[in-house]
Amino acid sequence: MAIPTSHIDLFEGTAIWHVATIGPDGEPQSSPVWAGLDDDGYVVISMLKRRQKVKNLTANPAIALSAYEYNDGYRHLEVRGTVVAIDDDPEHVLIHAMAKKYLGVDRWDAVQPDDERVIIRVRIDQANTMG
């Protein structure tokens, strides 16, 4: 499923996305992330491999993301999807690309030498909009 053109700018810009996953005890977990779309239309998110979100998505690939337009809190996009890939990112390519997009810098300075990052790819199963 494609993002409606009326709301694609939320992925093209610097909206902060709230990602919800299901934890090992069935409880929801939500946290803010940077996100984008790849050339194939998948949502892409960079995460540290050790984070609970990655563990949650490995066990249950269901995921939801939502963001709203800062200047109009009534305009928002919710995406429900399925994680189709969790790929190692040893060169930290995606987090550096996200730092460029969100901060205008070439590299994410918070990367530590021992950080193991992954790229989460999400197939969009449903998109809901308002505004």
N, C-alpha and C positions, 0 to 999 in steps of 0.2 A: 504494500500500500504506500502511496506517496503522501508526503506532507502537502496539505492544501497550499496553493501558491499565495494565498492571502496571509499565511503565517510562516512561510519559509524563511523570512528575514530573521526570525527569532533564532534559527540555527546559524544563519550567516553572520549575525552580529555577536554581541558579547553578553547575551542573556545567561544568567546563572541557572543551571538546571538542577532541579531536585530529583534525585534518583531514589526510587523505592525498590527494595528487594525483600525477599522473605527469608528470615533467619532460620537456624536449625530447629528452634522450638515452635516455628510457625508464626513468630511475631514479625511485624513489618519493621524494616530499618530504612530510614530516609536520611540522605545527606546531600549537600550541594556539591556540584561538580561543573567543570568546563566540558562542553560537548560540541560536536560538529557533525557534519555529514561527509561521508567519503564519496568518491566518484560513482560508486554503485548504488548510492542512496541509503546506505546503512548508517545508523547513528554510530559514532565512534567516541569512546571515552578512554582516557588514560587513567590507569589505577595502579597503585602499588600492589604487587602480588600478595603481600602479607595481610592486606586489609580484609575485614569481615565481608565486605561487599563481594569481593572476588570469591571467597568461600561460599557465600550464599548463592551466587550465580552459577558456580560449578555444580552445586547440588540441585538447584532449581533455576532454570534459565529464564523464568518469567521476570519481567522488569517493567517499571513505569517511570516516565520522566515527565516533568512539567516545568514550564517557565511562563513568566508573564512579562509584558512590556512595562518598563519602569514608569513611563509617562502616562500609562493608561492601565491601571491594575485590573480592569475588566477585560482586557484583551490578553488571552492566554492560549497556550497550546499544551495539550496533554497527549503523550504518546504511550501506548502500551505495546509491548513487543516481546520478542524472544531473542535471547543471546544465541547467535549462531557461531561465534568464534571467540576464543580467548587466546590471543596470540602474544607470545613473548616479544618484548620491545627492548632488546639489550642496548640499543643505541639511543633510547629515549626519544625517538623521532616524533611521536605524537605529542608528548608533553611539551617539547620545544615548539612544535607548531602551534599548540594551544597558547603557549606563552606569547608567541608572536601575535596571534589573533587577539587575545584578551589584554595583553600588557604592552604590546608594541616592541618587545625585546626579542632578540634572536635566540636566547637560551633561557631555560627555566633555572635560575640560580639555586633553587632549593634542592636540586638533584644531589644526592649523596652517592659516593662511589659504590656502595654496596646495595643501592636501591635496585630492586628487581621490579620492573614495570611491565604491564601487559596492556594490550589494546583490546578493549571490549567492543565487539561489533554486534549491533542490534538490528534485527529485522523488524520493521514497523508493521505490526498487525492491525493496529487501530489508531486513528488520530482524531482527537476531539478538540474543537476550537470554540472560542467565545470572543466576540468583539471583532 
